[in-house]
Amino acid sequence: MNTEQFLAKAFAALLVSIDLTDDDELDPDVAAALVEPVAAMARDLTPEDRAKLVALIETAAQSETDPVRQRSMLALPEDLGLLDEDVDED
């Protein structure tokens, strides 16, 4: 695993952990405040870089052994707004 793959996997794992944390343990407003700036930065990437991030997240999801976490990770590109007409979704 190279540094880029590591960072994408860590990024995805952190976002999935926030997403899957019970509302009693992490206030939804706090969770949104953590995720929204990151999602905005990701959406500001060039279409090519968004496509690359999507591919890295999908690769990270394939190595996830927990099915719930894997499903959440696979949903990240859409949840972050990375999938649009400019991103090749193969």
matplotlib code that plots the C-alpha trace (Angstrom):
import matplotlib.pyplot as plt

x = [0.0, 1.5, 1.0, -1.9, -3.8, -3.1, -4.4, -7.5, -8.2, -7.7, -9.9, -12.6, -12.3, -12.6, -15.7, -17.3, -16.6, -18.3, -21.2, -21.7, -21.4, -24.6, -26.3, -26.1, -22.3, -21.7, -24.2, -25.3, -24.6, -21.0, -20.7, -21.9, -19.5, -16.7, -17.7, -19.0, -15.7, -14.0, -16.8, -16.5, -12.8, -13.3, -15.9, -13.4, -11.0, -10.7, -13.0, -9.9, -8.9, -12.4, -12.5, -9.2, -10.4, -13.6, -11.4, -9.2, -12.2, -13.7, -10.4, -10.3, -13.8, -12.9, -10.4, -12.9, -14.0, -17.0, -20.0, -21.6, -18.5, -17.9, -21.4, -20.9, -17.5, -18.9, -21.6, -19.0, -18.4, -22.1, -22.5, -19.6, -21.0, -18.1, -20.3, -21.5, -21.5, -17.8, -16.7, -16.2, -18.0, -16.9]
y = [0.0, 3.3, 6.6, 7.8, 4.5, 4.7, 8.2, 7.4, 4.3, 6.3, 9.1, 6.6, 4.7, 7.9, 9.1, 5.7, 5.7, 9.1, 7.9, 4.7, 6.2, 6.2, 9.6, 9.2, 9.0, 11.7, 14.6, 14.6, 18.4, 17.7, 14.9, 17.2, 19.9, 17.4, 16.0, 19.0, 20.9, 17.7, 17.0, 20.5, 20.2, 16.9, 18.4, 21.2, 18.7, 18.6, 16.0, 13.8, 14.0, 13.3, 10.2, 9.1, 9.6, 7.6, 4.8, 4.9, 4.8, 1.9, 0.0, 0.7, -0.6, -3.9, -4.5, -3.8, -7.1, -5.8, -5.8, -2.8, -0.7, -1.8, -0.7, 2.6, 3.1, 2.2, 4.9, 7.6, 8.9, 9.6, 10.9, 13.3, 14.6, 13.2, 11.4, 13.8, 14.0, 15.0, 11.8, 8.6, 6.0, 2.8]
z = [0.0, -1.0, 0.9, -1.3, -0.8, 2.9, 3.2, 1.2, 3.3, 6.5, 5.3, 4.3, 7.6, 9.6, 7.7, 8.1, 11.8, 12.1, 10.0, 12.0, 15.4, 17.4, 17.7, 21.5, 21.3, 18.7, 18.2, 14.6, 14.4, 15.5, 13.0, 10.2, 11.3, 11.0, 7.7, 5.7, 5.3, 4.2, 1.7, 0.4, -0.1, -1.9, -4.2, -5.1, -6.6, -10.4, -12.1, -12.7, -9.0, -7.8, -10.1, -8.6, -5.0, -5.9, -7.2, -4.1, -1.8, -3.7, -3.5, 0.3, 0.6, -1.1, 1.7, 4.4, 6.1, 8.0, 5.7, 7.3, 7.2, 3.6, 2.5, 4.3, 2.6, -0.8, -0.3, 0.5, -3.0, -3.5, 0.1, -0.4, -3.7, -5.7, -8.3, -11.0, -14.8, -14.7, -12.8, -14.6, -12.5, -14.4]

ax = plt.figure().add_subplot(projection="3d")
ax.plot(x, y, z, "-o")
ax.set_aspect("equal")
plt.show()
